[in-house]
Amino acid sequence: MKGATLTGTISLPPTSKRSPERVWVTVWDARERISKGHSAVSSEGEYAVDGLAAGAYKIEVTPPRGRAARQWWGGASDWTGADIVTVGASAERAGLDVALAAGGTISGVVRGEAAREYGASVYSWLLAADGEWEQGSWAQSDQDGTYRIRGVAPGTYAVSFSRPIRERPWDDADTAMRRQSSEAEPSHEKYWDDKPDLDSADLVVVGEGERVTGIGADLDVPPPAARG
């Protein structure tokens, strides 16, 4: 038995002049959230995922970071809101097209000694329709502390700031280790705006293609709950 097939066409936002190549389509089991197949997208925007068992699925479309916003078939930004596709054994469901929306941006400055030495990792956490958090796009800050998260899907987000687990590879290992062990302390993980965790974080709302600026943190200063 060859299995069922899901096919469709992916298109980039009207403002994009690039080909949809390097966009990735993943098919997930709608009940267990287990990946069941994937497909690269052709230069014409076509994809096909075959060899599937009869069942219910959700389709995730992931463009290269910054080219557009990640999206699910049906138009949702998160797993919970994604539409379900059902397919029978050895059947083909065609026309499962997705028109990707322009991605927004979240940007700001990360301050502190650790951020200057090694940069900082900045993550966006999407508040899904069921009230749970899903990790969204992320960025690494530059040496001046500035960062820009691109390809942000429309939605409501918390933003976290942390020193990366591994230092930047611009020095030899011995020099990097000495800096990591002594010069860049202290460093704290925190959330916008100066909050200790996801549940207390101030939220950032991003519209389609919207640029949100001024979202920053000082990683040398602990969040209020950790002080004292």
Residue pairs with C-beta under 8 A, 6 or more apart in sequence:
1 89
1 90
2 50
2 51
2 90
3 50
3 51
3 52
3 53
3 89
3 90
4 50
4 51
4 52
4 53
4 54
4 87
4 88
4 89
4 90
4 91
4 92
4 93
5 48
5 49
5 50
5 51
5 52
5 87
5 91
5 92
5 93
6 27
6 37
6 48
6 49
6 50
6 52
6 57
6 59
6 85
6 87
6 92
6 93
6 96
7 46
7 47
7 48
7 49
7 92
7 93
7 94
7 95
7 96
8 46
8 47
8 59
8 73
8 94
8 95
8 96
8 97
8 98
9 44
9 45
9 46
9 47
9 97
9 98
10 20
10 23
10 25
10 41
10 45
10 46
10 47
10 61
10 97
10 98
10 100
11 20
11 45
11 97
11 98
11 99
11 100
12 18
12 20
12 23
12 63
12 67
12 68
12 100
13 68
13 100
13 101
13 102
13 209
15 102
16 67
16 68
16 102
18 67
19 43
20 41
20 42
20 43
20 44
20 45
20 63
21 40
21 41
21 42
21 43
22 40
22 41
22 63
22 64
22 67
23 40
23 41
23 61
23 62
23 63
23 64
23 67
23 68
23 100
24 38
24 39
24 40
24 41
24 61
24 62
24 63
25 38
25 39
25 40
25 41
25 47
25 49
25 59
25 60
25 61
25 62
26 35
26 37
26 38
26 59
26 60
26 62
27 35
27 36
27 37
27 38
27 49
27 52
27 57
27 58
27 59
27 60
28 34
28 35
28 36
28 57
28 58
28 59
28 60
28 79
29 35
29 36
29 55
29 56
29 57
30 55
30 56
30 57
30 58
30 84
30 85
31 56
33 79
36 49
36 52
36 53
36 57
37 49
37 50
37 51
37 52
38 49
39 47
39 48
39 49
40 47
41 47
52 87
53 89
54 87
54 88
54 89
54 91
55 86
55 87
56 84
56 85
56 86
57 84
57 85
57 86
57 87
58 72
58 73
58 79
58 82
58 83
58 84
58 85
59 72
59 73
59 82
59 85
59 96
59 98
60 70
60 71
60 72
60 73
60 79
60 82
61 70
61 71
61 72
61 73
61 98
61 100
62 70
63 69
63 70
63 100
63 103
63 151
65 137
65 150
65 151
66 103
66 150
66 151
67 103
67 151
68 100
68 101
68 102
68 103
68 151
69 77
69 100
69 101
69 102
69 103
69 104
69 151
69 152
69 153
69 154
69 208
70 77
70 136
70 137
70 151
70 153
71 77
71 98
71 100
71 101
71 153
72 78
72 79
72 81
72 82
72 83
72 98
73 82
73 83
73 85
73 96
73 98
74 81
74 82
74 83
75 83
76 82
76 83
76 129
77 126
77 153
77 154
77 155
78 126
78 128
78 129
78 134
78 155
79 128
79 134
80 128
80 129
80 130
80 132
81 128
81 129
85 93
85 96
87 93
101 153
101 154
101 208
101 209
102 208
102 209
103 137
103 150
103 151
103 152
103 153
103 209
104 152
104 153
104 154
104 206
104 207
104 208
104 209
104 210
104 211
104 212
105 148
105 149
105 150
105 152
105 210
105 211
105 212
106 122
106 124
106 148
106 149
106 152
106 157
106 159
106 204
106 206
106 212
106 215
107 146
107 147
107 148
107 149
107 211
107 212
107 213
107 214
107 215
108 122
108 146
108 147
108 213
108 214
108 215
108 216
108 217
109 141
109 144
109 145
109 146
109 147
109 216
110 119
110 120
110 122
110 141
110 145
110 146
110 147
110 161
110 216
110 217
110 218
110 219
111 145
111 216
111 217
111 218
111 219
111 220
112 120
112 187
112 218
112 219
112 220
112 221
113 183
113 184
113 185
113 187
113 220
114 120
114 163
114 184
114 185
114 186
114 187
114 219
114 220
115 141
115 145
115 163
115 187
115 219
116 143
116 145
117 167
117 179
117 180
117 183
117 184
118 163
118 164
118 167
118 168
118 179
118 180
118 184
119 140
119 141
119 142
119 143
119 164
119 168
120 140
120 141
120 145
120 147
120 161
120 162
120 163
120 164
120 219
121 138
121 139
121 140
121 141
121 161
121 162
121 163
121 164
122 138
122 139
122 140
122 141
122 147
122 149
122 159
122 160
122 161
123 135
123 136
123 138
123 159
123 160
123 162
124 135
124 136
124 137
124 138
124 149
124 152
124 157
124 158
124 159
124 204
125 133
125 134
125 135
125 136
125 157
125 158
125 159
125 160
125 198
125 201
126 133
126 134
126 135
126 136
126 153
126 155
126 156
126 157
127 133
127 155
127 156
127 157
127 158
127 203
128 134
133 158
133 198
136 149
136 152
136 153
136 155
136 157
137 149
137 150
137 151
137 152
138 149
139 147
139 148
139 149
139 150
140 147
140 164
141 147
145 216
149 159
152 206
153 206
154 206
154 207
154 208
154 210
155 205
155 206
156 203
156 204
156 205
156 206
157 203
157 204
157 205
157 206
158 191
158 192
158 198
158 201
158 202
158 203
158 204
159 191
159 192
159 201
159 204
159 215
160 189
160 190
160 191
160 192
160 198
160 201
161 189
161 190
161 191
161 192
161 216
161 217
161 219
162 187
162 189
162 190
162 219
163 184
163 187
163 189
163 219
167 176
167 179
167 180
168 176
169 176
171 179
186 220
186 222
187 219
187 220
188 219
188 220
188 221
188 222
188 223
188 226
189 219
190 196
190 217
190 219
190 222
190 223
191 197
191 198
191 200
191 201
191 202
191 223
192 201
192 202
192 204
192 215
192 216
192 217
193 201
193 202
194 217
194 221
194 223
194 224
195 201
195 202
195 223
195 224
196 223
196 224
196 225
196 226
197 225
200 225
204 212
204 215
205 212
206 212
